[in-house]
Amino acid sequence: MTSLDPLVRCEAAARTYGGGASAVVAVHGATCEICPGDRIAVTGPSGSGKSTLLHLIAALEQPTSGNVSWHGLVGGPVPAQVAVVFQGPSLIPALNVIENTALPMVLAGRPEASARRRAQECLERVGAADLMDKLPEEISGGQAQRAAVARALAPRPRLILADEPTGQLDRTTGRHVIDVLLAAADELGAAVVVTTHDPTVAERLILRWTMHAGRLSTEPPSPLVTPSTVPEGSTQ
């Protein structure tokens, strides 16, 4: 594999829920590639299939047709080196913040002491070091999202998938979460894919994909034509 080879490739990947007349197609034949270092925003209205697409890329769900492959990531048929930041609460209620942050590394076989040291580093990075001993019920939604970001970054992933990571945060906290994600991705050399409704978040990422009614477009949106950009002598 070279540095230009894709980490993930979707080839006409589709996901349908249910069957018969009640079947719902959440993603229609999505084809795309995610390469090392990519910074991708996926925009589109609620219910357009953005979250399902991320779940397919992360192998949290399997396509009902088509194919998703992870040739650039270790782990065989199911990828490792992929971190997911979910939109809603995702911390385990019975574990405190540092235990939540260290858990993926412990489950992967890393010694607990080493995992806790790395977890503490990441909590400090996201400005949540003072939350380490608190339970999820004792912290705010914004604080919980910072901890979830720390947990995602701790195993040093090569691909970070964030599903509306700022959707439940105030603007200042949301901006900080995106700052942390992008800075960590730069440090790790990781690719980032963020689904978002927020144009200020989408503007932070270089590539823009759109979802509409389950259909993915990876083509850049056409620029708006304004009177100042219309060539002299032309008509609109």
C-alpha positions as MATLAB code, in Angstrom:
seq = 'MTSLDPLVRCEAAARTYGGGASAVVAVHGATCEICPGDRIAVTGPSGSGKSTLLHLIAALEQPTSGNVSWHGLVGGPVPAQVAVVFQGPSLIPALNVIENTALPMVLAGRPEASARRRAQECLERVGAADLMDKLPEEISGGQAQRAAVARALAPRPRLILADEPTGQLDRTTGRHVIDVLLAAADELGAAVVVTTHDPTVAERLILRWTMHAGRLSTEPPSPLVTPSTVPEGSTQ';
ca = [
       0.000    0.000    0.000;
       1.186    3.522   -0.790;
       0.270    6.784    0.913;
      -2.099    7.482   -1.988;
      -4.074    4.241   -1.672;
      -7.547    4.644   -0.138;
      -8.164    3.637    3.449;
     -11.784    2.779    2.629;
     -13.575    2.159   -0.648;
     -17.361    1.936   -1.076;
     -18.553    0.393   -4.325;
     -22.292    0.801   -4.928;
     -22.836    0.190   -1.213;
     -26.518    0.255   -0.231;
     -28.385   -0.276    3.024;
     -32.044   -1.237    3.213;
     -34.079   -1.719    6.378;
     -37.040   -4.066    6.367;
     -38.485   -5.844    3.375;
     -41.350   -5.874    0.951;
     -43.633   -2.877    0.759;
     -42.307   -1.533    4.071;
     -38.642   -1.578    3.030;
     -36.755    1.671    3.535;
     -33.606    2.334    1.516;
     -31.365    4.470    3.740;
     -28.392    4.532    1.330;
     -28.629    3.960   -2.433;
     -25.499    2.555   -4.089;
     -22.891    4.887   -2.601;
     -19.509    4.901   -4.313;
     -16.621    6.789   -2.730;
     -13.061    6.581   -1.446;
     -11.437    7.954    1.679;
      -7.681    8.446    1.420;
      -5.037    9.212    4.060;
      -5.216   12.824    5.157;
      -8.655   13.507    3.685;
     -10.837   16.116    5.400;
     -14.426   15.435    4.334;
     -17.704   17.064    5.364;
     -20.903   15.160    4.556;
     -23.893   17.472    4.518;
     -27.575   16.938    3.903;
     -30.940   17.160    5.660;
     -31.991   14.965    8.561;
     -32.934   11.491    7.354;
     -30.853   11.761    4.181;
     -28.654    8.771    5.112;
     -25.541   10.507    6.456;
     -25.364    8.471    9.683;
     -26.021    5.201    7.867;
     -23.213    5.959    5.430;
     -20.827    6.504    8.344;
     -21.983    3.249    9.936;
     -21.221    1.392    6.706;
     -17.766    2.955    6.498;
     -17.079    2.001   10.133;
     -18.399   -1.572    9.660;
     -21.029   -0.925   12.340;
     -23.557   -2.022    9.717;
     -23.193   -4.233    6.685;
     -24.349   -3.229    3.199;
     -27.371   -5.103    1.865;
     -25.831   -4.800   -1.594;
     -22.566   -3.517   -2.971;
     -19.295   -3.609   -1.090;
     -17.226   -1.730    1.493;
     -13.536   -2.603    1.768;
     -10.774   -1.411    4.054;
      -7.576   -2.299    2.209;
      -5.693    0.561    3.849;
      -6.626   -0.411    7.412;
      -5.494   -3.391    9.446;
      -7.954   -5.873   10.864;
      -8.900   -8.140    7.973;
     -12.567   -8.075    6.940;
     -13.494   -5.736    9.817;
     -11.345   -2.601   10.117;
      -9.271   -1.550   13.060;
      -7.740    1.929   13.354;
     -11.190    3.523   12.935;
     -12.633    5.814   15.617;
     -16.265    6.928   15.759;
     -17.657    9.956   17.584;
     -21.422    9.603   17.873;
     -23.916   12.439   18.005;
     -25.769   11.297   21.115;
     -24.564   10.181   24.550;
     -22.183    7.251   24.168;
     -20.387    6.992   27.516;
     -21.010    3.907   29.651;
     -22.950    5.108   32.724;
     -21.219    2.783   35.220;
     -17.699    3.949   34.294;
     -16.145    7.289   35.113;
     -14.736    9.497   32.396;
     -11.169    8.208   32.414;
     -12.385    4.594   32.490;
     -14.650    5.322   29.517;
     -11.755    6.916   27.656;
      -9.367    4.041   28.364;
     -11.873    1.252   27.659;
     -11.281    0.746   23.897;
      -7.542    0.412   24.493;
      -8.031   -2.031   27.369;
     -10.404   -4.134   25.241;
      -7.746   -4.154   22.511;
      -5.254   -5.668   24.970;
      -3.294   -2.622   26.113;
      -2.184   -2.778   29.783;
      -4.587   -0.820   31.984;
      -1.940    1.524   33.401;
      -0.699    2.441   29.935;
      -4.270    2.899   28.694;
      -5.059    5.241   31.587;
      -1.964    7.343   30.886;
      -2.949    7.725   27.236;
      -6.560    8.451   28.257;
      -5.385   11.199   30.590;
      -3.291   12.762   27.809;
      -6.309   12.863   25.505;
      -8.638   14.255   28.164;
      -6.129   17.031   28.799;
      -6.006   17.731   25.057;
      -9.796   18.244   24.853;
      -9.916   20.336   28.041;
     -11.593   17.651   30.132;
      -8.838   16.672   32.568;
     -10.919   17.907   35.511;
     -13.673   15.425   34.634;
     -11.611   12.227   34.905;
     -13.215   10.928   38.107;
     -16.778   11.965   37.312;
     -19.552    9.663   36.128;
     -21.403   10.525   32.895;
     -24.498   11.542   34.883;
     -22.435   14.166   36.702;
     -21.312   16.084   33.611;
     -23.007   18.187   30.939;
     -23.712   17.135   27.366;
     -20.841   19.261   26.082;
     -18.445   17.766   28.618;
     -19.593   14.257   27.687;
     -18.950   14.991   24.013;
     -15.427   16.177   24.810;
     -14.833   12.922   26.672;
     -16.213   10.961   23.707;
     -13.776   12.764   21.412;
     -10.902   11.929   23.774;
     -11.965    8.270   23.768;
     -11.998    8.223   19.962;
      -8.536    9.773   19.682;
      -6.854    7.702   22.375;
      -6.116    4.564   20.268;
      -4.388    6.726   17.608;
      -6.783    5.939   14.746;
      -6.011    6.414   11.065;
      -9.625    7.292   10.266;
     -11.906    9.436   12.442;
     -15.647    9.381   11.726;
     -17.708   11.997   13.549;
     -21.506   11.972   13.279;
     -22.863   15.488   13.947;
     -20.266   15.941   16.731;
     -21.398   19.530   17.401;
     -25.127   18.965   16.978;
     -25.915   19.146   20.701;
     -23.280   21.713   21.676;
     -23.232   25.478   21.909;
     -21.238   27.260   19.223;
     -18.134   27.901   21.353;
     -17.917   24.301   22.602;
     -18.652   22.965   19.124;
     -15.868   25.047   17.613;
     -13.454   23.715   20.240;
     -14.459   20.108   19.508;
     -13.763   20.609   15.781;
     -10.457   22.337   16.608;
      -9.432   19.330   18.697;
     -10.509   16.786   16.075;
      -8.618   18.494   13.265;
      -5.493   19.158   15.344;
      -5.392   15.541   16.509;
      -5.940   14.299   12.959;
      -3.000   16.421   11.792;
      -0.829   14.982   14.557;
      -1.866   11.394   13.835;
      -1.929   11.741   10.051;
      -5.528   10.514   10.175;
      -8.347   11.099    7.721;
     -11.508   12.768    9.039;
     -15.116   12.457    7.890;
     -17.692   14.657    9.644;
     -21.436   14.670    9.044;
     -22.944   18.038    9.858;
     -25.859   20.413    9.369;
     -23.668   23.361   10.327;
     -22.132   25.247    7.375;
     -19.454   26.736    9.657;
     -18.314   23.195   10.471;
     -18.421   22.090    6.826;
     -16.268   25.073    5.867;
     -13.479   23.733    8.094;
     -13.061   20.637    5.899;
     -11.574   20.635    2.420;
     -13.873   18.148    0.642;
     -17.672   18.446    0.646;
     -19.943   15.495    0.002;
     -23.731   15.719    0.063;
     -26.491   13.238    0.836;
     -30.057   13.631   -0.400;
     -32.746   10.966   -0.029;
     -30.065    8.344    0.547;
     -28.012    9.250   -2.494;
     -24.399   10.327   -2.132;
     -22.713   12.932   -4.310;
     -18.971   13.424   -3.975;
     -18.920   16.195   -6.579;
     -18.185   19.681   -5.227;
     -21.253   21.926   -5.169;
     -21.544   24.408   -8.026;
     -20.522   27.928   -7.022;
     -23.308   30.465   -6.688;
     -23.413   32.992   -9.502;
     -23.846   36.498   -8.197;
     -23.931   39.769  -10.138;
     -20.347   40.462   -9.093;
     -19.157   37.173  -10.601;
     -21.062   37.349  -13.906;
     -18.617   38.201  -16.746;
     -19.156   41.601  -18.309;
     -21.402   41.458  -21.325;
     -23.000   38.135  -20.403;
     -26.655   37.585  -19.536;
     -28.118   35.546  -16.695;
];
